Every structure is written in C-alpha cells, then in structure tokens.
Amino acid sequence: MTVFAVLVLAFFLVALTATLLVFVIGPVMLLNPRRRNEEWYQMRGEPCSPEDLGLPFEELWFSGTDGSQLHAWFLPAALPATGSILFLHGVGDNKISGLPLARVFHRHGYNVFLYDSRAHGRSEGRYCTYGYHEKHDVPKAIDCLLQHAAWDVRHIGVFGTSMGAAVAVQAAAIEPRIEAIVAEGCFTNLRTITVDYQKRLIRMPWHYMRNIVMKRSEQLAHFRHHDVSPLKALAAIQRPILFIHGTADTFIKYQYSEALFAAAREPKELYLVEGANHTDIHRIAGAMYEETVISFYQKNLPRF
C-alpha cells in the first residue's frame, strides 16, 4: 500500500470516527444540557429559594404539554397587586436564577411566577428544544398561575433570559394573555446560535457534521430546527417588547437583539448595556437596569 493510500485510509477512518462520535454525542449535548442545581448556587453563597430573601411563596407543580411535571414558585404580591410577571430562565439553568429579579418585581408590587423549564432544574422532561415544545408550556404555566392565585392575576408580563427569552418571544406569538415581553440576551434562531456554539466549543470542521447533529436531534426530540425562530415569531406579535443585551456578550451576540428589535413591531425598545456579558447585565447596570425593566412594565402592563 502506497503512502498516499495509507493517508487516504487514515483520513477516512478519522472522518468516520468523528462522524460516529458526533452522531452520538452531538445530540446529547444539544438536547440534554447539563443541569445547574441548587448546590451550584449554594457554593457561591447565593439565595436558593424565595425564603432566603424573606419573600412569601407557594411551591407548585403543573403539567407541561408532554405530561412532564414542571416545578414552580408563585410569589404573591401584597394587595393590591400591580400585575404579574412570569420568569423564564436560560439553558442549563433553573428558576433560582430569577430570584434577584423576583425580589425587584415583588418590591414594586408584582406577583411573580418562576418555573423550571422541561429537562431543567427539578422539572421532568427528556429533551430541551429551545422553545419548539417549551413555548406550549407557557400557557400551561399561566393556567397554573390563574388557578392557584387567591386573587385576580390578569395583566401578565413575561421576562425571559437567554433561552428563556427565545421561549418568551415564541410563546407570545401564540399566547394572547401575555401583554408585555422582556427578552434579555435572545438569539434570532436556533440554527444560527447552534453554529455559533459549534464554532466556539466543538470546532467541527465540516458543515455536514453540524447537519448530522441537527437532523439526529430533530429525530430524537420530534422538532424542527428551522421552526425555532424568535425572529419569525415576531411577525405574530404586536404587543410591547423590550430587548436587553450586553455589548460584551460572548455567548449570544448583541447584534442578534439589534436584529430582533429591527424586525419587531411597535411599541418596542432596545436597551444595550455597555461592557456587560451574557449573565452579568443586572450586576453591571445595577439600578439603571432595574429602572428600565420596571418602567417598561409600568408603561405597558395595565394595572388591576
């Protein structure tokens, strides 16, 4: 066998091995993100429940559209309430990440409803589909909120961060009870952000490998990548929406929020936080961030 033939064979074997690994491992990484748990927050000395912040709350479970049991906290506001805010967390995270904002919302008189998305936190669920299936869980969360609250909780706003922002936008396109949307660190569509992550983390050299991961993921989780698109969902939304992004975001480019803002209908707002990364926008902007978010809801979410 010539040296050239050996090299060709070696290349073929490497490519075949890589393809098989991608076929098995790629969908797992995409559909089953590592779950951040309570211990992760405890190790950092951060609050892990509303009780740690002295906030009243009720622990709830409700069924997602696939029958998965989803874990939630309902934080009732002092009467008369200003409105109700539904918090949606990012990929791999859980509702604990929403506690700092929940305290802000509660201080301004809002009921707050936080829950672990399917396949995250304490919730059940086999796969994460970045909004394809999750958007249909949002109406179920609103049903749960309405069912368990002891008073009228009409006029509901949603706050989503990262994947939660993508879910929020896609849910608002199908759920008319959402009256105001805040989308922080949102991507435009799943295919684009998957390619971004692949280039940064996995560094697969061939486009066909990415396509293998996407196609296999679609088969396993029964969804379509091309249909996971906050950008497309905006066409069905004509309610107030605020986009927030850090200009130093290394996970999801802030230009995606600019593109979403450009595509959105009025009324709309864009708030870029200079120097903030993906998860530290609140900390970097501080009081200005809180004032921007609360002012948006106060302007656009009717009082009871």
N, C-alpha and C positions, 0 to 999 in steps of 0.2 A: 504494500500500500504506500502510495507516494505521500510526501509531507503535506501536499495540498489536500489530498483526500482525507488525511488524518485531521487537518484543521477544519475541513468542512464537516466531518462527522462530529468533532468536538463541539463546533458551533451549534449543530443540530441538536445534540444532546443537551447542551446548556439551555437552548431555547425551549426544548420540550420540557425540561425540568422546571424552568421558570414559569412556563405556561401552566403546568400542573399545580405548582405552588400558588400561583395567582388565582387559579380556578377554585382552590380550596380556601386559601387564607384571605384573599381579597374580599369576598362577600361577607366573611365573618367580621372583618374589621369595619366594613361599611354598615352592616345591618345590626351588629351587636357591639356598639361602643361600650368601652369599659365604664362601669357604673361608679360614679363618685358617691361614697356613702357618708353616713353621719360621722364616722371615725375620722374621715379626712378633714372635716370642719373642726372636730374636737382637737385634733393635733395642732391646729392653727389658732386655737383659743377663740373661735368664733361661735356665735349663738347657733344652736342646733334645733331649736323649737321656738314657737311664739312665747312659750312660758319663760324662756331665758331672757326675753325682752320685756317681760311683765305685760304681755298682750293677751287679752281674752281670746280663746279659740275653741273650736269644736273639731274633733277628728272625725273624718268621714271616709267612706268608701263608696264608689259608684262604678257602674259597668261601662266599659268602652264599647264601641260598636262591634268589636270582635268577641265580646264576652269577658275580656280581661278586667280584673278588678283593679281600679285605679285609686291610689291613696291621696287624700286631700286634707287641707286645713281650711276652715272657714273662720275668719276673724271678724266678728260683728262690730260695727261702729256704734258709738253712743248715739242715741236718738236725739234729734232727727238726723239720719244719715245724709251725707252729701251725694252719694252714689255708690256704685260697686265696681271694683277693679278685679279682673281675672289675670293672674300672673302665669306666664308660660316660660319655663326655663330652657337653657341651651342643651346641646348634645352632650351626653355623658354626665350631665349634672342632675340636679333634683330641685325640689321646691325650697330646700333650705337656702339656696342662693337668692331667693326672693325676699328673705326676712328683712334685710336693711331697708328695702323699698317698701315692704309691707308696713313697717313702722312709720315711714313718712306718710303713706296713704292713710293709715289709721289716725295719725295725728291731725290730718286735715279732714277727718270725718267720713272717710270711705270705708265701706265693707271691703274685705279682701278675701279672695278665694285663690288658693295656691294648690296645685296638684302635681304629682309625679307623672310625667308622660309615660305611655306604654313602653315597656322594656327599659325603664329608668327608675332609680330610687327604690321605693318599696312597692311600686306598681308591678302588676303582672304584664305579660306580653312577650312575644318571642322575637319580634323584629322591630327595628326603628326604620321608618320610611320617610322621615324628614318632612312630614306634612301630608303625604299622599293619603294615608289612612288616619293620621293623627288629627287632621282638620275636622274629621267627623266626630271625634271625641269631645271637641269643644262645645257643641250644642248639648251633649250629654252632661258636661260639667255645668253648663248654665241651668239645665233642668235640675241638677242636684242642688245648686245654689238656691233656686227658687223654691224647691221642695223643703229644704231644711231650715231656711231662714224663718225667723219668727215674725218678720215684718216685710213690708214691700221692698223688693230689691230691684225694681225696674231701673232703667238707665244704666246700662252696663258698658264699661270700657274694658279694653284688653291691653295688657302690656306684655310684649314678648321680647326676649333677648336671644340673639344668635339663631339657632334652630327654632326656638320659641317664637322669634319674630317672623320667621318664614311660615310657621304654623298659624300665627295670628292673622297674617295677611290672607293666607289661603282660606282660613276659617271665615273671615269677614266677608269673603266673596259668596259664601253660601249660608251665612247666619245673620239675618237682619236684626236680631236682638243686640248685636254688637254695634254701639253707636259712636265709638271713638277708638282709634287704634294708635298705639305707640309701638314702633318697630325699631329695636336697637340692634345694630350690628347685623343687619339682614343681608342674605345673599339674593342674587337675582333668579337663579335656577340651579337645580341640583347638579346637572351635568357640568356646568362651569365651575362650581365650587369643588366638585369631585376631582376635576382635572387639576385645579389649583393645589389641592391637598396632595394629590399623587405626585406632582412635580416637587413639592417641598419635602414630603415624608418618605414616599416609597421610591421615587425616582425611576419608575419603569420607563425604559427607552422606547417602547413600541406602543403606538396607539391601539393596536389590536388587543393588547393585554388589558388596557383600560376598558375596551369594549367587552372583553370576556367577563371582567368583574361586573360591569353594569348589567349585562344580559343575564348572567347567572343570579345576580341579586334580584333582578326582576322576577325570575322564575321562582325563587325561594319565597319571596315576600309578597308575590302577586301584586306588583305595582309597575308603573312605567316612569322611568327617569324623566322623560320629556314632559310629563304631566306635573312634575313637582316644580312649580314656577311661580313664585310670588309676583314676578314681573307680569306674567299673563293674568294672574288673578286680579291685578289692579284694574283691569278693564271692567270688572263687575262691581267695583266699589266706588260709591260716591258719598262717602262719609269722611269726616275729619281724620287726617292721618299725619302723624309726626314721625319722621325718620331721624334717628340718632346714630352717630358713628364717631369713632375716634380716628383722627387722621394718621395715627401711627399703628393702626391695626395690622398685625402681621398674619392674622388668620383669615379674615374676610376683608377685602379691600374696601376702603371707604368710598371709592368710586362706584361701588355697587349701590350704595344708598343714594348717591347722586343720580344714578340711572333710574332707580325706583322713583325718586322724587320727580324727575323729569316726566316719567310716564304716568304718575298719579294724577287724578282729577283734583280740582279744588273742592273744599279747602285743604291745604296741605302745608306742612312746614318741614324744614331741614335744619338740624342742629348738629354741627360738626364741632367736636371737642379737640382742640389742638393738642397734639402730643399724647393723647390717650390711646392705649392699646385696646385689645378686644374685651378684656374683663375688668378694666380699672377706670372706666368712664366716670362712674359715680364718684369714685375717690378723687380723681383728678379734678373734675369740675366742681365738686362739692355743692355748696348752696345754690350756685347758678344752675346746676343740673336739676336739683330738686325744684327750684322755682320754675324752670322751663316745663318740666313734666306736669307739675300741679297746675300751672297756669293753663296749659293745654287742655287738661281735663275740665277745669273750671269754666273755660270758654265754650267747650264743645260737648260736655256731658250735662244734660238738663238735671236740675235739682228735683228732688221728690216733691 
